[in-house]
Amino acid sequence: MEEQATYSGKPLKKKYIELKLTKHTLFLTEAELASLLAHDPGLWREAVKRGKAFLRKRQARDRKPPVNVSAKQQTGFLGRIRNRNTY
């Protein structure tokens, strides 16, 4: 015989995923979104691939140290003129 979970009296909270489109904003649960993506496996694969790429880019950006402003100016147009005049 299966055990039943005790009822706590509170309804379960659902977490929604917000999707902003051009003219609409959608709120879907994870199960609803998975159900929609299950109808098109190619779209599912592409979305997972794109998600991995976005996460890799974010991790690489977070690892990169901040750019030094003075070094950036030296590599610009004025930096090349100053360096040319010192020879």
N, CA, C and O atoms as a CHARMM CRD file, in Angstrom:
* protein
*
  348
    1    1 MET  N      0.83500  -1.17800   0.00000 PROA 1      0.00000
    2    1 MET  CA     0.00000   0.00000   0.00000 PROA 1      0.00000
    3    1 MET  C      0.88300   1.24500   0.00000 PROA 1      0.00000
    4    1 MET  O      1.87100   1.29900   0.73200 PROA 1      0.00000
    5    2 GLU  N      0.54200   2.24100  -0.80700 PROA 2      0.00000
    6    2 GLU  CA     1.33200   3.45900  -0.91900 PROA 2      0.00000
    7    2 GLU  C      1.03900   4.40500   0.23500 PROA 2      0.00000
    8    2 GLU  O     -0.08700   4.51000   0.72100 PROA 2      0.00000
    9    3 GLU  N      2.11100   5.09500   0.65700 PROA 3      0.00000
   10    3 GLU  CA     1.91400   6.11000   1.68900 PROA 3      0.00000
   11    3 GLU  C      1.51000   7.40600   1.02000 PROA 3      0.00000
   12    3 GLU  O      2.01400   7.75600  -0.04700 PROA 3      0.00000
   13    4 GLN  N      0.60700   8.10500   1.65200 PROA 4      0.00000
   14    4 GLN  CA     0.18200   9.38900   1.12500 PROA 4      0.00000
   15    4 GLN  C      0.91000  10.49700   1.86900 PROA 4      0.00000
   16    4 GLN  O      1.13900  10.40600   3.07500 PROA 4      0.00000
   17    5 ALA  N      1.26800  11.54000   1.14000 PROA 5      0.00000
   18    5 ALA  CA     1.90900  12.69000   1.76600 PROA 5      0.00000
   19    5 ALA  C      0.87900  13.42200   2.61200 PROA 5      0.00000
   20    5 ALA  O     -0.29100  13.52200   2.24500 PROA 5      0.00000
   21    6 THR  N      1.32900  13.92500   3.73800 PROA 6      0.00000
   22    6 THR  CA     0.40400  14.66000   4.60100 PROA 6      0.00000
   23    6 THR  C      0.10600  16.01200   3.98400 PROA 6      0.00000
   24    6 THR  O      0.97500  16.62800   3.36800 PROA 6      0.00000
   25    7 TYR  N     -1.09600  16.46100   4.14800 PROA 7      0.00000
   26    7 TYR  CA    -1.52300  17.73700   3.59100 PROA 7      0.00000
   27    7 TYR  C     -1.16900  18.83700   4.57300 PROA 7      0.00000
   28    7 TYR  O     -1.58800  18.79900   5.73000 PROA 7      0.00000
   29    8 SER  N     -0.40100  19.81700   4.12000 PROA 8      0.00000
   30    8 SER  CA     0.03200  20.89200   5.01000 PROA 8      0.00000
   31    8 SER  C     -0.95300  22.05100   5.03000 PROA 8      0.00000
   32    8 SER  O     -0.81300  22.95800   5.85100 PROA 8      0.00000
   33    9 GLY  N     -1.93300  22.04200   4.15800 PROA 9      0.00000
   34    9 GLY  CA    -2.91100  23.12100   4.13700 PROA 9      0.00000
   35    9 GLY  C     -2.53500  24.26300   3.21100 PROA 9      0.00000
   36    9 GLY  O     -3.36700  25.12100   2.91600 PROA 9      0.00000
   37   10 LYS  N     -1.28800  24.28500   2.74700 PROA 10     0.00000
   38   10 LYS  CA    -0.85000  25.36200   1.86300 PROA 10     0.00000
   39   10 LYS  C     -0.78700  24.83300   0.43300 PROA 10     0.00000
   40   10 LYS  O     -0.30700  23.72400   0.20100 PROA 10     0.00000
   41   11 PRO  N     -1.26600  25.61500  -0.51400 PROA 11     0.00000
   42   11 PRO  CA    -1.12900  25.18000  -1.91200 PROA 11     0.00000
   43   11 PRO  C      0.33900  25.23800  -2.33300 PROA 11     0.00000
   44   11 PRO  O      1.09900  26.07700  -1.85100 PROA 11     0.00000
   45   12 LEU  N      0.72700  24.34400  -3.22900 PROA 12     0.00000
   46   12 LEU  CA     2.09700  24.33300  -3.72300 PROA 12     0.00000
   47   12 LEU  C      2.34900  25.56600  -4.57700 PROA 12     0.00000
   48   12 LEU  O      1.51200  25.95300  -5.39300 PROA 12     0.00000
   49   13 LYS  N      3.51600  26.17800  -4.38000 PROA 13     0.00000
   50   13 LYS  CA     3.88300  27.33300  -5.19500 PROA 13     0.00000
   51   13 LYS  C      4.44900  26.83800  -6.51100 PROA 13     0.00000
   52   13 LYS  O      5.29000  25.94000  -6.53700 PROA 13     0.00000
   53   14 LYS  N      3.99100  27.41800  -7.58600 PROA 14     0.00000
   54   14 LYS  CA     4.53100  27.08200  -8.89800 PROA 14     0.00000
   55   14 LYS  C      5.53000  28.16100  -9.28700 PROA 14     0.00000
   56   14 LYS  O      5.29100  29.35100  -9.08200 PROA 14     0.00000
   57   15 LYS  N      6.63900  27.73400  -9.84500 PROA 15     0.00000
   58   15 LYS  CA     7.62400  28.68700 -10.34200 PROA 15     0.00000
   59   15 LYS  C      7.33900  28.91100 -11.81600 PROA 15     0.00000
   60   15 LYS  O      7.18700  27.96100 -12.58500 PROA 15     0.00000
   61   16 TYR  N      7.27100  30.15400 -12.19400 PROA 16     0.00000
   62   16 TYR  CA     6.96900  30.50000 -13.57900 PROA 16     0.00000
   63   16 TYR  C      8.20800  31.03800 -14.27300 PROA 16     0.00000
   64   16 TYR  O      9.06000  31.67800 -13.65600 PROA 16     0.00000
   65   17 ILE  N      8.29000  30.76900 -15.55400 PROA 17     0.00000
   66   17 ILE  CA     9.35600  31.27900 -16.40700 PROA 17     0.00000
   67   17 ILE  C      8.74600  32.38800 -17.24700 PROA 17     0.00000
   68   17 ILE  O      7.73900  32.18800 -17.92500 PROA 17     0.00000
   69   18 GLU  N      9.36700  33.56300 -17.19400 PROA 18     0.00000
   70   18 GLU  CA     8.85100  34.71100 -17.93700 PROA 18     0.00000
   71   18 GLU  C      9.52800  34.76800 -19.30200 PROA 18     0.00000
   72   18 GLU  O     10.75600  34.77500 -19.40000 PROA 18     0.00000
   73   19 LEU  N      8.72000  34.80900 -20.34400 PROA 19     0.00000
   74   19 LEU  CA     9.22200  34.92300 -21.71600 PROA 19     0.00000
   75   19 LEU  C      8.69900  36.22500 -22.30400 PROA 19     0.00000
   76   19 LEU  O      7.49400  36.39300 -22.48800 PROA 19     0.00000
   77   20 LYS  N      9.60900  37.14200 -22.59800 PROA 20     0.00000
   78   20 LYS  CA     9.20000  38.42400 -23.17300 PROA 20     0.00000
   79   20 LYS  C      9.30800  38.34300 -24.68800 PROA 20     0.00000
   80   20 LYS  O     10.38900  38.13200 -25.23700 PROA 20     0.00000
   81   21 LEU  N      8.18800  38.51100 -25.34600 PROA 21     0.00000
   82   21 LEU  CA     8.13400  38.53300 -26.79900 PROA 21     0.00000
   83   21 LEU  C      7.91700  39.97500 -27.23800 PROA 21     0.00000
   84   21 LEU  O      7.81200  40.86700 -26.39600 PROA 21     0.00000
   85   22 THR  N      7.84800  40.21300 -28.53300 PROA 22     0.00000
   86   22 THR  CA     7.69300  41.56800 -29.03400 PROA 22     0.00000
   87   22 THR  C      6.42400  42.23100 -28.51800 PROA 22     0.00000
   88   22 THR  O      6.47200  43.35800 -28.02700 PROA 22     0.00000
   89   23 LYS  N      5.30200  41.55100 -28.62300 PROA 23     0.00000
   90   23 LYS  CA     4.03600  42.16700 -28.23300 PROA 23     0.00000
   91   23 LYS  C      3.39300  41.52300 -27.01300 PROA 23     0.00000
   92   23 LYS  O      2.34200  41.97300 -26.55800 PROA 23     0.00000
   93   24 HSD  N      4.01500  40.47100 -26.47900 PROA 24     0.00000
   94   24 HSD  CA     3.39300  39.73900 -25.37800 PROA 24     0.00000
   95   24 HSD  C      4.44500  39.33000 -24.35500 PROA 24     0.00000
   96   24 HSD  O      5.63200  39.24800 -24.67000 PROA 24     0.00000
   97   25 THR  N      4.00600  39.08000 -23.14900 PROA 25     0.00000
   98   25 THR  CA     4.83800  38.46800 -22.12100 PROA 25     0.00000
   99   25 THR  C      4.13300  37.20700 -21.65900 PROA 25     0.00000
  100   25 THR  O      2.97900  37.25600 -21.23400 PROA 25     0.00000
  101   26 LEU  N      4.82300  36.07600 -21.74100 PROA 26     0.00000
  102   26 LEU  CA     4.24300  34.79000 -21.36800 PROA 26     0.00000
  103   26 LEU  C      4.81500  34.33500 -20.03400 PROA 26     0.00000
  104   26 LEU  O      5.97800  34.59600 -19.72800 PROA 26     0.00000
  105   27 PHE  N      3.99600  33.65400 -19.24500 PROA 27     0.00000
  106   27 PHE  CA     4.44200  33.02700 -18.00700 PROA 27     0.00000
  107   27 PHE  C      4.07000  31.55700 -18.08300 PROA 27     0.00000
  108   27 PHE  O      2.89000  31.20600 -18.08000 PROA 27     0.00000
  109   28 LEU  N      5.08500  30.69500 -18.15100 PROA 28     0.00000
  110   28 LEU  CA     4.87200  29.25400 -18.26400 PROA 28     0.00000
  111   28 LEU  C      5.58400  28.53900 -17.12400 PROA 28     0.00000
  112   28 LEU  O      6.61100  29.00300 -16.63000 PROA 28     0.00000
  113   29 THR  N      5.02700  27.40800 -16.71300 PROA 29     0.00000
  114   29 THR  CA     5.74400  26.56400 -15.76300 PROA 29     0.00000
  115   29 THR  C      6.77800  25.76000 -16.53800 PROA 29     0.00000
  116   29 THR  O      6.72800  25.68700 -17.76500 PROA 29     0.00000
  117   30 GLU  N      7.71000  25.16100 -15.81700 PROA 30     0.00000
  118   30 GLU  CA     8.73400  24.34900 -16.47600 PROA 30     0.00000
  119   30 GLU  C      8.09700  23.17500 -17.21400 PROA 30     0.00000
  120   30 GLU  O      8.52400  22.82200 -18.31300 PROA 30     0.00000
  121   31 ALA  N      7.08400  22.57800 -16.61400 PROA 31     0.00000
  122   31 ALA  CA     6.40700  21.43600 -17.24800 PROA 31     0.00000
  123   31 ALA  C      5.71200  21.86300 -18.54000 PROA 31     0.00000
  124   31 ALA  O      5.74800  21.13600 -19.53300 PROA 31     0.00000
  125   32 GLU  N      5.08300  23.03200 -18.53100 PROA 32     0.00000
  126   32 GLU  CA     4.40700  23.52000 -19.73700 PROA 32     0.00000
  127   32 GLU  C      5.41300  23.79300 -20.85000 PROA 32     0.00000
  128   32 GLU  O      5.17300  23.45100 -22.00800 PROA 32     0.00000
  129   33 LEU  N      6.53000  24.40400 -20.50000 PROA 33     0.00000
  130   33 LEU  CA     7.55800  24.70300 -21.49600 PROA 33     0.00000
  131   33 LEU  C      8.16800  23.41100 -22.05100 PROA 33     0.00000
  132   33 LEU  O      8.38700  23.29400 -23.25600 PROA 33     0.00000
  133   34 ALA  N      8.43700  22.45300 -21.18100 PROA 34     0.00000
  134   34 ALA  CA     8.98400  21.16600 -21.62800 PROA 34     0.00000
  135   34 ALA  C      8.00600  20.45800 -22.55600 PROA 34     0.00000
  136   34 ALA  O      8.41400  19.83400 -23.53500 PROA 34     0.00000
  137   35 SER  N      6.71800  20.55500 -22.24900 PROA 35     0.00000
  138   35 SER  CA     5.69500  19.93700 -23.09200 PROA 35     0.00000
  139   35 SER  C      5.67900  20.56900 -24.48400 PROA 35     0.00000
  140   35 SER  O      5.56200  19.86600 -25.48700 PROA 35     0.00000
  141   36 LEU  N      5.79500  21.88300 -24.54000 PROA 36     0.00000
  142   36 LEU  CA     5.82300  22.56800 -25.83700 PROA 36     0.00000
  143   36 LEU  C      7.07300  22.19100 -26.63300 PROA 36     0.00000
  144   36 LEU  O      6.99500  21.94600 -27.83700 PROA 36     0.00000
  145   37 LEU  N      8.22100  22.14600 -25.96100 PROA 37     0.00000
  146   37 LEU  CA     9.46600  21.81500 -26.65300 PROA 37     0.00000
  147   37 LEU  C      9.51300  20.35200 -27.08300 PROA 37     0.00000
  148   37 LEU  O     10.21300  20.01600 -28.03800 PROA 37     0.00000
  149   38 ALA  N      8.78400  19.47900 -26.39700 PROA 38     0.00000
  150   38 ALA  CA     8.77300  18.05300 -26.74300 PROA 38     0.00000
  151   38 ALA  C      8.14700  17.81100 -28.11200 PROA 38     0.00000
  152   38 ALA  O      8.41200  16.78400 -28.73700 PROA 38     0.00000
  153   39 HSD  N      7.32800  18.73300 -28.58300 PROA 39     0.00000
  154   39 HSD  CA     6.69900  18.58200 -29.89600 PROA 39     0.00000
  155   39 HSD  C      7.68200  18.82200 -31.03900 PROA 39     0.00000
  156   39 HSD  O      7.42900  18.41200 -32.17200 PROA 39     0.00000
  157   40 ASP  N      8.80800  19.48600 -30.74600 PROA 40     0.00000
  158   40 ASP  CA     9.80500  19.76900 -31.77700 PROA 40     0.00000
  159   40 ASP  C     11.19800  19.45700 -31.22200 PROA 40     0.00000
  160   40 ASP  O     11.84900  20.34700 -30.67400 PROA 40     0.00000
  161   41 PRO  N     11.66800  18.21000 -31.35300 PROA 41     0.00000
  162   41 PRO  CA    12.97300  17.82700 -30.79300 PROA 41     0.00000
  163   41 PRO  C     14.14300  18.64800 -31.34500 PROA 41     0.00000
  164   41 PRO  O     15.11800  18.88500 -30.63300 PROA 41     0.00000
  165   42 GLY  N     14.05600  19.08000 -32.59600 PROA 42     0.00000
  166   42 GLY  CA    15.11500  19.90400 -33.17900 PROA 42     0.00000
  167   42 GLY  C     15.24000  21.23500 -32.46200 PROA 42     0.00000
  168   42 GLY  O     16.34200  21.71900 -32.20700 PROA 42     0.00000
  169   43 LEU  N     14.10600  21.81400 -32.14400 PROA 43     0.00000
  170   43 LEU  CA    14.09900  23.07800 -31.40200 PROA 43     0.00000
  171   43 LEU  C     14.67200  22.87200 -30.00500 PROA 43     0.00000
  172   43 LEU  O     15.41200  23.71500 -29.49700 PROA 43     0.00000
  173   44 TRP  N     14.32500  21.74800 -29.39200 PROA 44     0.00000
  174   44 TRP  CA    14.84900  21.41700 -28.05800 PROA 44     0.00000
  175   44 TRP  C     16.37900  21.33800 -28.10200 PROA 44     0.00000
  176   44 TRP  O     17.05500  21.92800 -27.25900 PROA 44     0.00000
  177   45 ARG  N     16.93200  20.59900 -29.09700 PROA 45     0.00000
  178   45 ARG  CA    18.38600  20.46500 -29.22300 PROA 45     0.00000
  179   45 ARG  C     19.04400  21.82100 -29.44700 PROA 45     0.00000
  180   45 ARG  O     20.07500  22.12200 -28.84400 PROA 45     0.00000
  181   46 GLU  N     18.45100  22.63700 -30.31200 PROA 46     0.00000
  182   46 GLU  CA    19.00800  23.96300 -30.60900 PROA 46     0.00000
  183   46 GLU  C     18.99200  24.85500 -29.37000 PROA 46     0.00000
  184   46 GLU  O     19.94900  25.58800 -29.12000 PROA 46     0.00000
  185   47 ALA  N     17.91700  24.79700 -28.59900 PROA 47     0.00000
  186   47 ALA  CA    17.81000  25.61500 -27.38600 PROA 47     0.00000
  187   47 ALA  C     18.84700  25.19400 -26.34700 PROA 47     0.00000
  188   47 ALA  O     19.44100  26.04400 -25.68400 PROA 47     0.00000
  189   48 VAL  N     19.06600  23.89100 -26.20100 PROA 48     0.00000
  190   48 VAL  CA    20.07000  23.40100 -25.25000 PROA 48     0.00000
  191   48 VAL  C     21.46300  23.82800 -25.70100 PROA 48     0.00000
  192   48 VAL  O     22.27700  24.26400 -24.88800 PROA 48     0.00000
  193   49 LYS  N     21.73600  23.70000 -26.99800 PROA 49     0.00000
  194   49 LYS  CA    23.03300  24.09600 -27.55600 PROA 49     0.00000
  195   49 LYS  C     23.27300  25.59500 -27.34500 PROA 49     0.00000
  196   49 LYS  O     24.36600  26.00500 -26.95400 PROA 49     0.00000
  197   50 ARG  N     22.25900  26.39400 -27.60500 PROA 50     0.00000
  198   50 ARG  CA    22.35500  27.84000 -27.42700 PROA 50     0.00000
  199   50 ARG  C     22.56300  28.18900 -25.94900 PROA 50     0.00000
  200   50 ARG  O     23.33300  29.09100 -25.62000 PROA 50     0.00000
  201   51 GLY  N     21.87400  27.47100 -25.06900 PROA 51     0.00000
  202   51 GLY  CA    22.02800  27.71100 -23.63200 PROA 51     0.00000
  203   51 GLY  C     23.45000  27.44700 -23.16500 PROA 51     0.00000
  204   51 GLY  O     23.99500  28.20900 -22.36600 PROA 51     0.00000
  205   52 LYS  N     24.05600  26.37000 -23.65900 PROA 52     0.00000
  206   52 LYS  CA    25.43500  26.05600 -23.29900 PROA 52     0.00000
  207   52 LYS  C     26.38000  27.15000 -23.78300 PROA 52     0.00000
  208   52 LYS  O     27.31000  27.52700 -23.07100 PROA 52     0.00000
  209   53 ALA  N     26.14700  27.66200 -24.99000 PROA 53     0.00000
  210   53 ALA  CA    27.00100  28.71700 -25.54100 PROA 53     0.00000
  211   53 ALA  C     26.89100  29.99300 -24.70500 PROA 53     0.00000
  212   53 ALA  O     27.90100  30.63400 -24.41500 PROA 53     0.00000
  213   54 PHE  N     25.67500  30.36000 -24.32200 PROA 54     0.00000
  214   54 PHE  CA    25.48700  31.55200 -23.50000 PROA 54     0.00000
  215   54 PHE  C     26.18700  31.40600 -22.14900 PROA 54     0.00000
  216   54 PHE  O     26.81200  32.35100 -21.66900 PROA 54     0.00000
  217   55 LEU  N     26.08600  30.22800 -21.53700 PROA 55     0.00000
  218   55 LEU  CA    26.72900  30.01200 -20.23600 PROA 55     0.00000
  219   55 LEU  C     28.24900  30.05800 -20.35600 PROA 55     0.00000
  220   55 LEU  O     28.91900  30.61900 -19.48900 PROA 55     0.00000
  221   56 ARG  N     28.81000  29.46600 -21.43800 PROA 56     0.00000
  222   56 ARG  CA    30.26200  29.52300 -21.64400 PROA 56     0.00000
  223   56 ARG  C     30.72500  30.96200 -21.81800 PROA 56     0.00000
  224   56 ARG  O     31.75000  31.35700 -21.26300 PROA 56     0.00000
  225   57 LYS  N     29.97400  31.74700 -22.58600 PROA 57     0.00000
  226   57 LYS  CA    30.34700  33.14400 -22.81100 PROA 57     0.00000
  227   57 LYS  C     30.30600  33.92800 -21.50600 PROA 57     0.00000
  228   57 LYS  O     31.19700  34.73400 -21.23900 PROA 57     0.00000
  229   58 ARG  N     29.28500  33.69900 -20.69700 PROA 58     0.00000
  230   58 ARG  CA    29.15500  34.39900 -19.41400 PROA 58     0.00000
  231   58 ARG  C     30.31300  34.03200 -18.48400 PROA 58     0.00000
  232   58 ARG  O     30.86400  34.90200 -17.81000 PROA 58     0.00000
  233   59 GLN  N     30.68400  32.74600 -18.44500 PROA 59     0.00000
  234   59 GLN  CA    31.79700  32.32200 -17.59500 PROA 59     0.00000
  235   59 GLN  C     33.11100  32.94000 -18.06400 PROA 59     0.00000
  236   59 GLN  O     33.92300  33.35500 -17.23700 PROA 59     0.00000
  237   60 ALA  N     33.33000  33.00800 -19.36100 PROA 60     0.00000
  238   60 ALA  CA    34.55300  33.60400 -19.90000 PROA 60     0.00000
  239   60 ALA  C     34.60900  35.09000 -19.57100 PROA 60     0.00000
  240   60 ALA  O     35.66900  35.61000 -19.22000 PROA 60     0.00000
  241   61 ARG  N     33.48400  35.77100 -19.68200 PROA 61     0.00000
  242   61 ARG  CA    33.43000  37.19900 -19.36900 PROA 61     0.00000
  243   61 ARG  C     33.72000  37.43400 -17.88900 PROA 61     0.00000
  244   61 ARG  O     34.40600  38.39400 -17.53600 PROA 61     0.00000
  245   62 ASP  N     33.20400  36.57200 -17.02800 PROA 62     0.00000
  246   62 ASP  CA    33.42500  36.72600 -15.59100 PROA 62     0.00000
  247   62 ASP  C     34.87500  36.45100 -15.20300 PROA 62     0.00000
  248   62 ASP  O     35.35800  36.99700 -14.21000 PROA 62     0.00000
  249   63 ARG  N     35.58200  35.61100 -15.97200 PROA 63     0.00000
  250   63 ARG  CA    36.98600  35.31200 -15.68200 PROA 63     0.00000
  251   63 ARG  C     37.91400  36.43000 -16.13000 PROA 63     0.00000
  252   63 ARG  O     38.99700  36.59400 -15.56900 PROA 63     0.00000
  253   64 LYS  N     37.50300  37.20300 -17.13600 PROA 64     0.00000
  254   64 LYS  CA    38.36400  38.22000 -17.72100 PROA 64     0.00000
  255   64 LYS  C     38.53700  39.38200 -16.73700 PROA 64     0.00000
  256   64 LYS  O     37.54600  39.87600 -16.20000 PROA 64     0.00000
  257   65 PRO  N     39.79500  39.83500 -16.48600 PROA 65     0.00000
  258   65 PRO  CA    40.00000  40.97600 -15.58700 PROA 65     0.00000
  259   65 PRO  C     39.50400  42.26300 -16.24300 PROA 65     0.00000
  260   65 PRO  O     39.43700  42.34100 -17.47000 PROA 65     0.00000
  261   66 PRO  N     39.15500  43.27500 -15.44000 PROA 66     0.00000
  262   66 PRO  CA    38.68500  44.53800 -16.02200 PROA 66     0.00000
  263   66 PRO  C     39.78700  45.20700 -16.84300 PROA 66     0.00000
  264   66 PRO  O     40.97100  45.05900 -16.54000 PROA 66     0.00000
  265   67 VAL  N     39.39900  45.93000 -17.86300 PROA 67     0.00000
  266   67 VAL  CA    40.33900  46.58700 -18.77100 PROA 67     0.00000
  267   67 VAL  C     40.89500  47.83700 -18.10200 PROA 67     0.00000
  268   67 VAL  O     40.14200  48.63300 -17.54200 PROA 67     0.00000
  269   68 ASN  N     42.20800  48.00800 -18.16200 PROA 68     0.00000
  270   68 ASN  CA    42.87100  49.18900 -17.61800 PROA 68     0.00000
  271   68 ASN  C     42.66800  50.33700 -18.60300 PROA 68     0.00000
  272   68 ASN  O     43.00900  50.20800 -19.77900 PROA 68     0.00000
  273   69 VAL  N     42.12100  51.45100 -18.13900 PROA 69     0.00000
  274   69 VAL  CA    41.77500  52.56400 -19.02700 PROA 69     0.00000
  275   69 VAL  C     43.01800  53.17000 -19.65200 PROA 69     0.00000
  276   69 VAL  O     43.00900  53.48200 -20.84300 PROA 69     0.00000
  277   70 SER  N     44.09000  53.34800 -18.88700 PROA 70     0.00000
  278   70 SER  CA    45.28500  53.97600 -19.44800 PROA 70     0.00000
  279   70 SER  C     45.91700  53.09200 -20.52500 PROA 70     0.00000
  280   70 SER  O     46.40500  53.60700 -21.53100 PROA 70     0.00000
  281   71 ALA  N     45.91600  51.79100 -20.33300 PROA 71     0.00000
  282   71 ALA  CA    46.45800  50.88300 -21.34500 PROA 71     0.00000
  283   71 ALA  C     45.60400  50.92200 -22.60000 PROA 71     0.00000
  284   71 ALA  O     46.12500  50.82200 -23.71000 PROA 71     0.00000
  285   72 LYS  N     44.30300  51.06700 -22.43200 PROA 72     0.00000
  286   72 LYS  CA    43.40700  51.12900 -23.58100 PROA 72     0.00000
  287   72 LYS  C     43.68200  52.39400 -24.39600 PROA 72     0.00000
  288   72 LYS  O     43.65500  52.35300 -25.62600 PROA 72     0.00000
  289   73 GLN  N     43.94500  53.51200 -23.72500 PROA 73     0.00000
  290   73 GLN  CA    44.22000  54.75900 -24.43500 PROA 73     0.00000
  291   73 GLN  C     45.53600  54.66800 -25.20500 PROA 73     0.00000
  292   73 GLN  O     45.64200  55.21700 -26.30200 PROA 73     0.00000
  293   74 GLN  N     46.53600  53.98800 -24.65500 PROA 74     0.00000
  294   74 GLN  CA    47.82900  53.88000 -25.32000 PROA 74     0.00000
  295   74 GLN  C     47.74500  53.06700 -26.60000 PROA 74     0.00000
  296   74 GLN  O     48.52200  53.30200 -27.52500 PROA 74     0.00000
  297   75 THR  N     46.82900  52.12300 -26.67600 PROA 75     0.00000
  298   75 THR  CA    46.70200  51.31900 -27.88500 PROA 75     0.00000
  299   75 THR  C     45.81400  51.99200 -28.91500 PROA 75     0.00000
  300   75 THR  O     45.71000  51.51100 -30.04300 PROA 75     0.00000
  301   76 GLY  N     45.17000  53.09800 -28.55000 PROA 76     0.00000
  302   76 GLY  CA    44.31500  53.82000 -29.47500 PROA 76     0.00000
  303   76 GLY  C     45.12800  54.69200 -30.41000 PROA 76     0.00000
  304   76 GLY  O     46.35200  54.56700 -30.46700 PROA 76     0.00000
  305   77 PHE  N     44.46700  55.56900 -31.14200 PROA 77     0.00000
  306   77 PHE  CA    45.10200  56.43000 -32.13300 PROA 77     0.00000
  307   77 PHE  C     46.15600  57.33200 -31.49700 PROA 77     0.00000
  308   77 PHE  O     47.27000  57.43600 -32.01100 PROA 77     0.00000
  309   78 LEU  N     45.81500  57.99100 -30.37500 PROA 78     0.00000
  310   78 LEU  CA    46.76700  58.89400 -29.73200 PROA 78     0.00000
  311   78 LEU  C     47.97800  58.14100 -29.20000 PROA 78     0.00000
  312   78 LEU  O     49.08900  58.67000 -29.22800 PROA 78     0.00000
  313   79 GLY  N     47.79200  56.94500 -28.72500 PROA 79     0.00000
  314   79 GLY  CA    48.90600  56.14100 -28.23900 PROA 79     0.00000
  315   79 GLY  C     49.88900  55.82100 -29.34900 PROA 79     0.00000
  316   79 GLY  O     51.09800  55.81600 -29.11900 PROA 79     0.00000
  317   80 ARG  N     49.38800  55.55200 -30.55400 PROA 80     0.00000
  318   80 ARG  CA    50.27200  55.25800 -31.68800 PROA 80     0.00000
  319   80 ARG  C     51.05800  56.49700 -32.09400 PROA 80     0.00000
  320   80 ARG  O     52.22900  56.39200 -32.45900 PROA 80     0.00000
  321   81 ILE  N     50.42300  57.68100 -32.03500 PROA 81     0.00000
  322   81 ILE  CA    51.13000  58.91600 -32.39400 PROA 81     0.00000
  323   81 ILE  C     52.23400  59.18800 -31.38100 PROA 81     0.00000
  324   81 ILE  O     53.35800  59.52200 -31.75600 PROA 81     0.00000
  325   82 ARG  N     51.91000  59.04300 -30.08500 PROA 82     0.00000
  326   82 ARG  CA    52.91600  59.27200 -29.04000 PROA 82     0.00000
  327   82 ARG  C     54.08000  58.29900 -29.20500 PROA 82     0.00000
  328   82 ARG  O     55.24000  58.69300 -29.08100 PROA 82     0.00000
  329   83 ASN  N     53.78200  57.04200 -29.48200 PROA 83     0.00000
  330   83 ASN  CA    54.84200  56.04400 -29.62400 PROA 83     0.00000
  331   83 ASN  C     55.70300  56.31700 -30.85800 PROA 83     0.00000
  332   83 ASN  O     56.90700  56.05900 -30.83200 PROA 83     0.00000
  333   84 ARG  N     55.12500  56.82200 -31.91400 PROA 84     0.00000
  334   84 ARG  CA    55.85400  57.10700 -33.14100 PROA 84     0.00000
  335   84 ARG  C     56.81500  58.27900 -32.91900 PROA 84     0.00000
  336   84 ARG  O     57.92000  58.28200 -33.46200 PROA 84     0.00000
  337   85 ASN  N     56.40500  59.26400 -32.13200 PROA 85     0.00000
  338   85 ASN  CA    57.23800  60.44200 -31.91200 PROA 85     0.00000
  339   85 ASN  C     58.40300  60.17000 -30.96800 PROA 85     0.00000
  340   85 ASN  O     59.32500  60.98300 -30.90000 PROA 85     0.00000
  341   86 THR  N     58.39600  59.07800 -30.25300 PROA 86     0.00000
  342   86 THR  CA    59.48700  58.79300 -29.31600 PROA 86     0.00000
  343   86 THR  C     60.65900  58.09000 -29.98100 PROA 86     0.00000
  344   86 THR  O     61.69700  57.92200 -29.34000 PROA 86     0.00000
  345   87 TYR  N     60.54500  57.67700 -31.21400 PROA 87     0.00000
  346   87 TYR  CA    61.63200  56.96300 -31.88400 PROA 87     0.00000
  347   87 TYR  C     62.71500  57.88700 -32.32100 PROA 87     0.00000
  348   87 TYR  O     63.70600  57.44500 -32.90200 PROA 87     0.00000
